[in-house]
Amino acid sequence: MPYIKPDHREEIDPQLNELLGVVHGEDPGLVNYLITKIVDYCIDTSNYRGVNTAIGILECAKLEFYRRIAAPYEDVKMFENGDVY
């Protein structure tokens, strides 16, 4: 989960904010590149354990994004346009 202690955020956020300042617009290829480079740097994917760890990290990030961002958006659209079920 992305919920790290504040002291870790203080250590990471300045460099992350600098990097994010370079990213302009919604370029899916650029975002994919950044994610790929981070995972490749942080996880040894030369063995099954590393591959499994990388996939787990990405899957959990995806699920948390869906839970916090996509699901509430879908709830609003269901209310606006009517339920399907």
N, CA, C and O atoms as a MOPAC input file, in Angstrom:
PM7 MOZYME 1SCF
protein

 N      0.83000 1    -1.17800 1     0.00000 1
 C      0.00000 1     0.00000 1     0.00000 1
 C      0.87900 1     1.24700 1     0.00000 1
 O      2.02000 1     1.20700 1     0.46000 1
 N      0.35800 1     2.32900 1    -0.50500 1
 C      1.16000 1     3.54300 1    -0.63300 1
 C      1.23000 1     4.38300 1     0.63700 1
 O      1.71500 1     5.51400 1     0.60700 1
 N      0.75200 1     3.83800 1     1.74900 1
 C      0.66400 1     4.63200 1     2.96700 1
 C      1.92800 1     4.43800 1     3.80300 1
 O      1.98500 1     3.58800 1     4.69200 1
 N      2.93900 1     5.25200 1     3.48900 1
 C      4.21900 1     5.16400 1     4.18700 1
 C      4.28000 1     6.23700 1     5.26900 1
 O      3.50400 1     7.19200 1     5.25900 1
 N      5.19700 1     6.06900 1     6.18500 1
 C      5.34400 1     7.00500 1     7.29500 1
 C      5.78100 1     8.38200 1     6.77600 1
 O      6.48400 1     8.48800 1     5.77200 1
 N      5.34500 1     9.43200 1     7.48700 1
 C      5.67200 1    10.79900 1     7.04400 1
 C      7.16800 1    11.05100 1     6.86000 1
 O      7.55100 1    11.78200 1     5.94600 1
 N      8.02400 1    10.46800 1     7.70100 1
 C      9.45500 1    10.72200 1     7.53900 1
 C      9.99500 1    10.13400 1     6.24400 1
 O     10.94000 1    10.67300 1     5.66800 1
 N      9.40700 1     9.03800 1     5.77800 1
 C      9.80000 1     8.49700 1     4.47300 1
 C      9.33800 1     9.41500 1     3.34100 1
 O     10.04800 1     9.60800 1     2.35400 1
 N      8.14400 1     9.97300 1     3.49900 1
 C      7.63100 1    10.90500 1     2.48400 1
 C      8.51500 1    12.13500 1     2.37300 1
 O      8.80500 1    12.60700 1     1.27400 1
 N      8.94700 1    12.65700 1     3.53500 1
 C      9.81600 1    13.83500 1     3.54200 1
 C     11.12300 1    13.56500 1     2.81100 1
 O     11.70100 1    14.46300 1     2.19800 1
 N     11.57800 1    12.33200 1     2.88100 1
 C     12.82400 1    11.95100 1     2.22100 1
 C     12.64400 1    11.79200 1     0.71100 1
 O     13.53600 1    12.13900 1    -0.06500 1
 N     11.50500 1    11.27600 1     0.30400 1
 C     11.25400 1    10.93900 1    -1.10100 1
 C     10.62700 1    12.08400 1    -1.89000 1
 O     10.99100 1    12.31500 1    -3.04300 1
 N      9.68900 1    12.80000 1    -1.27700 1
 C      8.87400 1    13.76900 1    -2.01600 1
 C      9.65100 1    14.87500 1    -2.73400 1
 O      9.27100 1    15.22800 1    -3.85000 1
 N     10.71400 1    15.43800 1    -2.16100 1
 C     11.41700 1    16.49300 1    -2.91200 1
 C     11.95000 1    16.00900 1    -4.26600 1
 O     11.79800 1    16.70200 1    -5.27300 1
 N     12.56500 1    14.84000 1    -4.29400 1
 C     13.07300 1    14.31100 1    -5.57000 1
 C     11.92200 1    13.92200 1    -6.49300 1
 O     11.98600 1    14.13700 1    -7.70300 1
 N     10.87700 1    13.35200 1    -5.91700 1
 C      9.72300 1    12.96200 1    -6.72300 1
 C      9.06000 1    14.19000 1    -7.33800 1
 O      8.70000 1    14.17800 1    -8.51500 1
 N      8.89900 1    15.23800 1    -6.55600 1
 C      8.28400 1    16.46200 1    -7.07500 1
 C      9.11400 1    17.08100 1    -8.19200 1
 O      8.56900 1    17.62400 1    -9.15200 1
 N     10.43700 1    16.99600 1    -8.06300 1
 C     11.30600 1    17.49400 1    -9.13700 1
 C     11.08500 1    16.69200 1   -10.41800 1
 O     10.98700 1    17.26700 1   -11.50200 1
 N     11.00900 1    15.38200 1   -10.29700 1
 C     10.75200 1    14.53200 1   -11.45500 1
 C      9.38300 1    14.81400 1   -12.05300 1
 O      9.24200 1    14.90700 1   -13.27200 1
 N      8.38400 1    14.95000 1   -11.20700 1
 C      7.03000 1    15.21300 1   -11.69300 1
 C      6.92900 1    16.56500 1   -12.39100 1
 O      6.06200 1    16.75700 1   -13.24400 1
 N      7.80100 1    17.49700 1   -12.04200 1
 C      7.83100 1    18.79100 1   -12.71500 1
 C      8.25700 1    18.68100 1   -14.16400 1
 O      7.96200 1    19.56600 1   -14.96700 1
 N      8.94900 1    17.60200 1   -14.50700 1
 C      9.39600 1    17.37300 1   -15.87700 1
 C      8.29300 1    16.72100 1   -16.71000 1
 O      8.25700 1    16.86700 1   -17.93200 1
 N      7.40400 1    16.00900 1   -16.04300 1
 C      6.32400 1    15.29000 1   -16.72600 1
 C      5.19600 1    16.27100 1   -17.01400 1
 O      4.62700 1    16.85900 1   -16.09500 1
 N      4.88000 1    16.44200 1   -18.27000 1
 C      3.81600 1    17.36700 1   -18.66600 1
 C      2.71600 1    16.60000 1   -19.39100 1
 O      2.99100 1    15.74000 1   -20.22800 1
 N      1.47700 1    16.91900 1   -19.06300 1
 C      0.34800 1    16.33000 1   -19.76300 1
 C      0.11900 1    14.88200 1   -19.37200 1
 O      0.74600 1    14.34600 1   -18.45800 1
 N     -0.78900 1    14.28100 1   -20.08800 1
 C     -1.15800 1    12.89300 1   -19.83600 1
 C     -0.55900 1    12.01500 1   -20.91900 1
 O     -1.23700 1    11.65300 1   -21.88100 1
 N      0.69800 1    11.67700 1   -20.76200 1
 C      1.39300 1    10.83900 1   -21.72700 1
 C      1.51200 1     9.43000 1   -21.14600 1
 O      2.40900 1     9.17500 1   -20.34300 1
 N      0.61900 1     8.50300 1   -21.53900 1
 C      0.65000 1     7.16000 1   -20.97200 1
 C      1.99100 1     6.45900 1   -21.17200 1
 O      2.42400 1     5.70000 1   -20.30600 1
 N      2.64100 1     6.70200 1   -22.28700 1
 C      3.93700 1     6.07600 1   -22.53600 1
 C      4.98400 1     6.55600 1   -21.55200 1
 O      5.80300 1     5.76800 1   -21.07900 1
 N      4.96400 1     7.83800 1   -21.24100 1
 C      5.91900 1     8.40100 1   -20.29200 1
 C      5.66900 1     7.86400 1   -18.88400 1
 O      6.60800 1     7.51100 1   -18.17200 1
 N      4.40800 1     7.80400 1   -18.49300 1
 C      4.06800 1     7.26800 1   -17.17300 1
 C      4.47500 1     5.79500 1   -17.08200 1
 O      5.03500 1     5.37000 1   -16.07200 1
 N      4.19900 1     5.02300 1   -18.12200 1
 C      4.59000 1     3.61600 1   -18.15300 1
 C      6.09800 1     3.48400 1   -18.04500 1
 O      6.59700 1     2.62300 1   -17.32100 1
 N      6.82500 1     4.32700 1   -18.75500 1
 C      8.28700 1     4.31800 1   -18.70800 1
 C      8.77800 1     4.56400 1   -17.28300 1
 O      9.63400 1     3.83300 1   -16.78400 1
 N      8.23700 1     5.59000 1   -16.63000 1
 C      8.65000 1     5.91700 1   -15.27300 1
 C      8.39400 1     4.76000 1   -14.31500 1
 O      9.26500 1     4.40000 1   -13.52300 1
 N      7.20700 1     4.18300 1   -14.38800 1
 C      6.86900 1     3.05100 1   -13.52900 1
 C      7.79900 1     1.87700 1   -13.79800 1
 O      8.29400 1     1.24500 1   -12.86500 1
 N      8.03600 1     1.58500 1   -15.07000 1
 C      8.91600 1     0.47100 1   -15.44400 1
 C     10.32100 1     0.67800 1   -14.91900 1
 O     10.92200 1    -0.25000 1   -14.37600 1
 N     10.85400 1     1.88100 1   -15.07200 1
 C     12.20800 1     2.15900 1   -14.59800 1
 C     12.30500 1     2.03100 1   -13.07500 1
 O     13.29400 1     1.50700 1   -12.56200 1
 N     11.30000 1     2.49900 1   -12.35800 1
 C     11.31100 1     2.40500 1   -10.90300 1
 C     11.28800 1     0.93900 1   -10.46900 1
 O     12.08900 1     0.52400 1    -9.63200 1
 N     10.37700 1     0.16400 1   -11.03500 1
 C     10.29100 1    -1.25700 1   -10.67700 1
 C     11.58000 1    -1.97300 1   -11.04800 1
 O     12.09800 1    -2.76500 1   -10.26100 1
 N     12.09600 1    -1.70500 1   -12.22900 1
 C     13.32000 1    -2.36900 1   -12.67800 1
 C     14.50700 1    -2.03200 1   -11.77200 1
 O     15.35400 1    -2.88800 1   -11.51500 1
 N     14.56800 1    -0.80600 1   -11.29500 1
 C     15.66300 1    -0.38600 1   -10.42900 1
 C     15.54200 1    -0.99700 1    -9.03000 1
 O     16.54000 1    -1.39600 1    -8.43000 1
 N     14.32300 1    -1.06600 1    -8.52600 1
 C     14.10300 1    -1.47300 1    -7.13900 1
 C     13.98700 1    -2.98000 1    -6.92400 1
 O     14.25200 1    -3.46900 1    -5.82600 1
 N     13.60300 1    -3.70500 1    -7.93800 1
 C     13.32200 1    -5.13800 1    -7.78600 1
 C     14.21200 1    -5.93600 1    -8.72600 1
 O     14.32300 1    -5.62000 1    -9.91000 1
 N     14.84400 1    -6.97200 1    -8.18800 1
 C     15.64200 1    -7.89400 1    -9.00500 1
 C     14.68500 1    -8.86200 1    -9.69700 1
 O     14.19600 1    -9.80700 1    -9.07800 1
 N     14.42400 1    -8.62800 1   -10.96000 1
 C     13.46400 1    -9.45700 1   -11.69800 1
 C     14.14800 1   -10.57500 1   -12.48700 1
 O     13.60100 1   -11.08200 1   -13.46600 1
 N     15.33800 1   -10.94600 1   -12.05400 1
 C     16.04000 1   -12.04000 1   -12.74700 1
 C     15.61900 1   -13.40800 1   -12.22000 1
 O     16.13200 1   -14.43200 1   -12.67300 1
 N     14.68900 1   -13.43300 1   -11.26700 1
 C     14.21400 1   -14.70200 1   -10.73200 1
 C     12.72000 1   -14.59800 1   -10.44000 1
 O     12.14000 1   -13.51200 1   -10.46700 1
 N     12.11600 1   -15.74000 1   -10.16400 1
 C     10.66500 1   -15.77100 1    -9.95600 1
 C     10.24200 1   -14.89800 1    -8.77800 1
 O      9.23300 1   -14.19900 1    -8.86400 1
 N     10.98800 1   -14.92700 1    -7.69300 1
 C     10.62400 1   -14.14300 1    -6.52300 1
 C     10.52900 1   -12.66500 1    -6.87300 1
 O      9.57800 1   -11.99300 1    -6.47300 1
 N     11.50100 1   -12.15600 1    -7.61300 1
 C     11.48500 1   -10.75700 1    -8.00200 1
 C     10.34900 1   -10.42400 1    -8.94200 1
 O      9.68700 1    -9.39700 1    -8.79300 1
 N     10.12400 1   -11.29700 1    -9.91300 1
 C      9.01200 1   -11.09200 1   -10.85100 1
 C      7.69100 1   -11.08900 1   -10.09400 1
 O      6.83600 1   -10.23600 1   -10.33100 1
 N      7.52900 1   -12.03700 1    -9.19000 1
 C      6.31100 1   -12.12100 1    -8.39500 1
 C      6.14400 1   -10.87900 1    -7.51300 1
 O      5.03500 1   -10.36200 1    -7.37600 1
 N      7.22000 1   -10.40900 1    -6.92700 1
 C      7.17600 1    -9.19900 1    -6.10300 1
 C      6.78100 1    -7.99200 1    -6.94500 1
 O      5.92800 1    -7.20600 1    -6.53400 1
 N      7.38600 1    -7.83700 1    -8.11300 1
 C      7.06600 1    -6.70100 1    -8.98800 1
 C      5.60100 1    -6.72000 1    -9.38800 1
 O      4.92800 1    -5.69000 1    -9.33800 1
 N      5.10100 1    -7.88800 1    -9.78500 1
 C      3.70200 1    -7.99700 1   -10.18100 1
 C      2.79000 1    -7.68900 1    -8.99900 1
 O      1.75800 1    -7.03700 1    -9.16400 1
 N      3.16300 1    -8.15200 1    -7.81300 1
 C      2.36800 1    -7.86600 1    -6.61900 1
 C      2.30700 1    -6.38300 1    -6.31700 1
 O      1.24300 1    -5.86200 1    -5.98300 1
 N      3.43200 1    -5.69600 1    -6.43000 1
 C      3.46600 1    -4.24600 1    -6.19900 1
 C      2.56700 1    -3.52700 1    -7.19200 1
 O      1.76200 1    -2.67700 1    -6.81100 1
 N      2.70600 1    -3.86800 1    -8.45600 1
 C      1.90300 1    -3.20600 1    -9.48900 1
 C      0.42000 1    -3.51200 1    -9.31800 1
 O     -0.41800 1    -2.62600 1    -9.48600 1
 N      0.08900 1    -4.75300 1    -8.98700 1
 C     -1.31300 1    -5.13700 1    -8.80600 1
 C     -1.92200 1    -4.41900 1    -7.60900 1
 O     -3.05500 1    -3.94400 1    -7.69000 1
 N     -1.20200 1    -4.33200 1    -6.51700 1
 C     -1.72200 1    -3.63700 1    -5.34300 1
 C     -1.89500 1    -2.14400 1    -5.61800 1
 O     -2.87100 1    -1.54000 1    -5.17200 1
 N     -0.96100 1    -1.55400 1    -6.34300 1
 C     -1.10700 1    -0.14100 1    -6.70600 1
 C     -2.34100 1     0.05100 1    -7.58400 1
 O     -3.08800 1     1.01400 1    -7.40900 1
 N     -2.55100 1    -0.86100 1    -8.52200 1
 C     -3.72300 1    -0.79400 1    -9.39000 1
 C     -5.01300 1    -0.91100 1    -8.57900 1
 O     -5.94800 1    -0.13700 1    -8.77900 1
 N     -5.05900 1    -1.87000 1    -7.67400 1
 C     -6.26700 1    -2.07600 1    -6.87600 1
 C     -6.56400 1    -0.88400 1    -5.97200 1
 O     -7.72200 1    -0.50300 1    -5.80700 1
 N     -5.52700 1    -0.29700 1    -5.38900 1
 C     -5.74300 1     0.86200 1    -4.52400 1
 C     -6.20600 1     2.06500 1    -5.33900 1
 O     -7.04500 1     2.84000 1    -4.88200 1
 N     -5.66100 1     2.22400 1    -6.54600 1
 C     -6.12700 1     3.28900 1    -7.43600 1
 C     -7.60200 1     3.08000 1    -7.76900 1
 O     -8.38700 1     4.02900 1    -7.74400 1
 N     -7.97600 1     1.85100 1    -8.07600 1
 C     -9.37700 1     1.56600 1    -8.39500 1
 C    -10.27500 1     1.86200 1    -7.19600 1
 O    -11.33300 1     2.47600 1    -7.33900 1
 N     -9.84700 1     1.42200 1    -6.01600 1
 C    -10.64700 1     1.60500 1    -4.80500 1
 C    -10.83500 1     3.07800 1    -4.46500 1
 O    -11.92900 1     3.49100 1    -4.07900 1
 N     -9.77700 1     3.87400 1    -4.60500 1
 C     -9.83200 1     5.26600 1    -4.16900 1
 C    -10.29700 1     6.23100 1    -5.25500 1
 O    -10.90600 1     7.25300 1    -4.93800 1
 N    -10.02900 1     5.93600 1    -6.52200 1
 C    -10.30800 1     6.88000 1    -7.61000 1
 C    -11.42500 1     6.37700 1    -8.53400 1
 O    -12.42700 1     7.06500 1    -8.72700 1
 N    -11.25400 1     5.19700 1    -9.09300 1
 C    -12.19700 1     4.71000 1   -10.10900 1
 C    -13.56800 1     4.37100 1    -9.52800 1
 O    -14.58900 1     4.75800 1   -10.09600 1
 N    -13.60600 1     3.65600 1    -8.40700 1
 C    -14.89700 1     3.24500 1    -7.84100 1
 C    -15.76700 1     4.44200 1    -7.45500 1
 O    -16.95100 1     4.45400 1    -7.79100 1
 N    -15.22500 1     5.45100 1    -6.76100 1
 C    -16.07300 1     6.61800 1    -6.46800 1
 C    -16.57100 1     7.33100 1    -7.73100 1
 O    -17.70800 1     7.80000 1    -7.77600 1
 N    -15.71700 1     7.41000 1    -8.75100 1
 C    -16.13900 1     8.01100 1   -10.02100 1
 C    -17.30400 1     7.21800 1   -10.61600 1
 O    -18.29600 1     7.79500 1   -11.06100 1
 N    -17.17300 1     5.88800 1   -10.61900 1
 C    -18.24100 1     5.03900 1   -11.15900 1
 C    -19.52700 1     5.19400 1   -10.35100 1
 O    -20.61800 1     5.15900 1   -10.91900 1
 N    -19.41300 1     5.36500 1    -9.04100 1
 C    -20.60600 1     5.57400 1    -8.21600 1
 C    -21.34300 1     6.84500 1    -8.61500 1
 O    -22.57200 1     6.85700 1    -8.67700 1
 N    -20.60000 1     7.91500 1    -8.88700 1
 C    -21.21500 1     9.16900 1    -9.32600 1
 C    -21.93100 1     8.96000 1   -10.65700 1
 O    -23.06200 1     9.41300 1   -10.83300 1
 N    -21.28000 1     8.28100 1   -11.59000 1
 C    -21.88900 1     8.05400 1   -12.90300 1
 C    -23.11400 1     7.15000 1   -12.78900 1
 O    -24.08600 1     7.34300 1   -13.51900 1
 N    -23.08600 1     6.17300 1   -11.89300 1
 C    -24.24300 1     5.31100 1   -11.68500 1
 C    -25.41800 1     6.14700 1   -11.16500 1
 O    -26.55400 1     5.96100 1   -11.59900 1
 N    -25.14400 1     7.05800 1   -10.24500 1
 C    -26.18500 1     7.91000 1    -9.70200 1
 C    -26.74100 1     8.84200 1   -10.78200 1
 O    -27.95200 1     9.04300 1   -10.87700 1
 N    -25.84100 1     9.41000 1   -11.59600 1
 C    -26.26300 1    10.34500 1   -12.65500 1
 C    -27.05700 1     9.66300 1   -13.77000 1
 O    -28.04400 1    10.20700 1   -14.26600 1
 N    -26.60600 1     8.45300 1   -14.16100 1
 C    -27.15700 1     7.80900 1   -15.35400 1
 C    -28.04000 1     6.60500 1   -15.07600 1
 O    -28.64500 1     6.05900 1   -15.99900 1
 N    -28.12600 1     6.18700 1   -13.83700 1
 C    -28.94300 1     5.03700 1   -13.48300 1
 C    -28.11300 1     3.76900 1   -13.38000 1
 O    -27.12000 1     3.58700 1   -14.08400 1
 N    -28.55100 1     2.90200 1   -12.48200 1
 C    -27.85900 1     1.65000 1   -12.22700 1
 C    -28.10500 1     0.64100 1   -13.34000 1
 O    -29.16600 1     0.64400 1   -13.96300 1
 N    -27.13900 1    -0.20700 1   -13.58300 1
 C    -27.26300 1    -1.25800 1   -14.59400 1
 C    -27.83600 1    -2.53300 1   -13.97100 1
 O    -28.51200 1    -3.30500 1   -14.65100 1
 N    -27.57600 1    -2.75200 1   -12.71100 1
 C    -27.96400 1    -4.01100 1   -12.06000 1
 C    -29.26600 1    -3.88300 1   -11.33600 1
 O    -29.73700 1    -4.84900 1   -10.73500 1

